[in-house]
Structure formats: C-alpha cells, structure tokens
Amino acid sequence: MAIQELVGQTRTVRRFTEEKPVPVELLKGLVDTARLSGSARNGQVLKYMLVTEQEQRDLVFPLLGWAGYLSDWKGPEPGERPAAYILCLLDKSLLKGTENEAHFDCGIATQSMLLAAAEQGVYGCRIGAFAKNIDTVLNVAEPLSVMLVLALGYPAEAVVLEEVGNDGEIQYWRDEQGVHHVPKRSLEDVLVKSTFSAL
C-alpha cells in the first residue's frame, strides 16, 4: 500500500471491538517502530508501557478524556472500549533540551505507531486529556511521567473524510448512523504560493 493511501486510512477511532484482544507481539512491534522513528537531537527521551490486562485497562479508562468536540459523549461504552493502551512516557533523566523536543518526538512516534497499526487492521486514538494524578494511579514513578496515551483496538466504527465546506467548519461529528465524519482542508487551501525571489 502506498504511504499516502495508508495515511488516508489511518483515522482516529474511538469505539473498538473490546473483546478482540490486540496481540502483545503486535504492540511490541509498534513500540519498535516508534523506537526507529526520528527524534529531536536523537535524544530518544520516550519510553513506553503496554497495558493489555482487563484490570489494568479498567484503571486507565476512567482517567481519560474523550472527543472534545462531542460534548454530549462521555466516551465508549463497555464492549466498545480500547483492547489495549500504550502509555507514552517521558524519561526526564534523558531530557537535555526543553520539553518541547519531547512533544515533537511524541507526535512522530505515535504517528509511526498508528500507521504501523492501521496496516494490520488495528486503529487508535491519541489521548492527551487525562487526569492529573495519572502517574500516581498507574504507579509511574520519577523520572518517568505519562505524556500521551495511545488507545488501541480493532475498530467498531466507520470514519470518513470530507472536505471542509464554505463555512470553514473543522469540527468532526457523527451522523444518525454513528458514522464519524472528519472535515479536512483541501490541498488548494493548504498550499501557499511562494512570492519571494532568490537573491
């Protein structure tokens, strides 16, 4: 599959087939893909924790915020919750520059993992909205700290892309059939014509 096609198919999914487990070896492969990805200054300041057991998942789920644009939706119901999580952890002992560098790394690493997952039929959701006490609840100790949560599983919803309309509205939404719609700006809207000249 061409990379552009894979990127187009790698959509954020928030409802999963919870009873279908994601193999641990697949999850380890995703972390290995993240490990091989680019890193600011090659600092490699991220570490990862796999969460697959039901008891662990039950601890993680209530700590998370879901879908800010869907204000009347509190997150997936039992049976639709993630089958696995990958906790993206910042190792502060490895941080030499600013924490901004770690945010760049986290974006690159999680996109690599989501692309690799989608290639195998597993989809996910990056979650940066979580309880302030997540480290304490999940026994994540210094110098490690949860930076982002990647929720993963086999999808139980359809996601479609559509072009942003004339109103410029970019909020995602669900129709009456539960299909998740994601507006994307057109190629013409994001390409900026150069007006500078070479000296």
QUIKAHU-V98593 format. One record per run of one state. SS is the DSSP state (hx for helix, st for strand, lp for the rest). FROM is the first residue (numbers start at 0). TO is the last residue. Records with the same first field share a line. If there is no record, write none. Layout:
# QUIKAHU-V98593
SS->FROM-TO, FROM-TO
This chain:
# QUIKAHU-V98593
lp->0-1, 9-10, 12-14, 16-22, 36-38, 42-44, 51-52, 61-62, 64-82, 94-97, 118-121, 127-128, 130-132, 137-142, 153-153, 155-157, 163-171, 174-178, 184-185, 190-198
hx->2-8, 23-35, 39-41, 53-60, 91-93, 98-117, 133-136, 186-189
st->11-11, 15-15, 45-50, 63-63, 83-90, 122-126, 129-129, 143-152, 154-154, 158-162, 172-173, 179-183
